[in-house]
Amino acid sequence: MGSVAMIGITDISDSELAHMSRAELLALVEQSLSSGQLTFGGAARILRKHIARLNQHEFAELCGVSRRTLAAIEMDEGNPTVNSLNQVFKLFGLELGLQRIYTK
């Protein structure tokens, strides 16, 4: 796929995402999250479907959250705790953190 950092997540079809390597997909999700093109829920859904390749029930069980919590996260509903989000993203080597938005 060439230079993943220059491609927006909205420019890539579901079938193209399915053929990306784990490293390419993780880089794309991270870049899309930090640029605001992707929500935490969208990121969780893409990673679950294309890296873990599990359904919601299986993935929720693996993460230690309820399927209902995972579904709400993926649909960007409710107010998930930082702990719940970290449980979902931990399996991909990711966690929530602070990022400087202004630089001098």
C-alpha positions as CSV (number, residue, x, y, z in Angstrom):
1,M,0.0,0.0,0.0
2,G,2.9,2.4,-0.2
3,S,3.0,5.3,2.2
4,V,0.2,4.6,4.7
5,A,0.6,7.9,6.6
6,M,-0.6,9.9,3.6
7,I,-3.8,7.9,3.1
8,G,-6.9,8.8,5.1
9,I,-8.9,6.0,6.6
10,T,-12.0,7.2,4.8
11,D,-10.2,6.7,1.5
12,I,-9.8,2.9,2.0
13,S,-12.4,0.3,1.4
14,D,-13.2,-2.5,3.8
15,S,-11.7,-5.0,1.4
16,E,-8.5,-3.0,1.1
17,L,-8.3,-2.8,4.9
18,A,-8.6,-6.6,5.0
19,H,-5.5,-7.0,2.9
20,M,-3.2,-4.6,4.8
21,S,-0.5,-5.9,7.1
22,R,-0.9,-5.6,10.9
23,A,1.8,-2.9,10.9
24,E,0.2,-0.9,8.1
25,L,-3.3,-1.1,9.7
26,L,-2.0,-0.1,13.1
27,A,-0.1,2.9,11.6
28,L,-3.2,4.0,9.7
29,V,-5.5,3.7,12.7
30,E,-3.1,5.7,14.9
31,Q,-2.7,8.4,12.3
32,S,-6.4,8.6,11.6
33,L,-7.2,8.8,15.4
34,S,-4.7,11.6,15.9
35,S,-5.9,13.6,12.9
36,G,-9.6,13.3,14.0
37,Q,-10.6,11.2,11.0
38,L,-11.5,8.2,13.2
39,T,-13.2,7.8,16.5
40,F,-12.2,5.4,19.2
41,G,-15.2,3.3,18.3
42,G,-14.3,3.2,14.7
43,A,-10.7,2.3,15.6
44,A,-11.9,-0.5,17.9
45,R,-14.1,-1.9,15.2
46,I,-11.5,-1.9,12.5
47,L,-8.9,-3.5,14.7
48,R,-11.3,-6.1,15.9
49,K,-12.5,-7.0,12.4
50,H,-9.2,-6.8,10.5
51,I,-6.5,-7.8,13.0
52,A,-8.2,-9.9,15.6
53,R,-10.7,-11.3,13.1
54,L,-13.2,-12.0,15.8
55,N,-16.9,-11.3,16.3
56,Q,-18.0,-8.9,19.0
57,H,-18.9,-11.7,21.5
58,E,-15.5,-13.5,21.1
59,F,-13.5,-10.3,21.2
60,A,-15.4,-8.9,24.2
61,E,-14.7,-12.1,26.1
62,L,-11.0,-11.9,25.2
63,C,-10.8,-8.3,26.4
64,G,-12.7,-8.9,29.6
65,V,-15.6,-6.5,28.8
66,S,-19.2,-7.3,28.1
67,R,-20.4,-7.6,24.5
68,R,-22.8,-4.7,25.2
69,T,-19.9,-2.5,26.4
70,L,-17.9,-3.4,23.3
71,A,-20.9,-2.7,21.0
72,A,-21.4,0.7,22.7
73,I,-17.7,1.6,22.2
74,E,-17.8,0.6,18.6
75,M,-20.9,2.7,18.0
76,D,-19.5,5.7,19.9
77,E,-22.4,5.6,22.3
78,G,-22.4,6.2,26.0
79,N,-19.3,7.2,28.0
80,P,-16.9,4.3,28.3
81,T,-14.3,4.4,31.0
82,V,-10.7,4.8,30.2
83,N,-10.2,1.3,31.7
84,S,-12.7,-0.2,29.3
85,L,-11.1,1.5,26.3
86,N,-7.7,0.4,27.4
87,Q,-8.9,-3.2,27.8
88,V,-10.1,-3.1,24.2
89,F,-6.9,-1.5,22.8
90,K,-4.4,-3.4,24.9
91,L,-4.6,-6.5,22.7
92,F,-3.2,-4.4,19.9
93,G,-0.4,-2.9,22.0
94,L,-2.2,0.4,22.3
95,E,-3.4,2.5,25.3
96,L,-5.0,5.9,25.8
97,G,-2.7,8.8,26.6
98,L,-2.2,12.5,26.5
99,Q,-0.9,14.2,23.5
100,R,0.2,17.8,23.3
101,I,-2.1,19.8,21.0
102,Y,-0.2,23.1,21.1
103,T,3.6,23.3,20.4
104,K,5.9,26.2,20.9
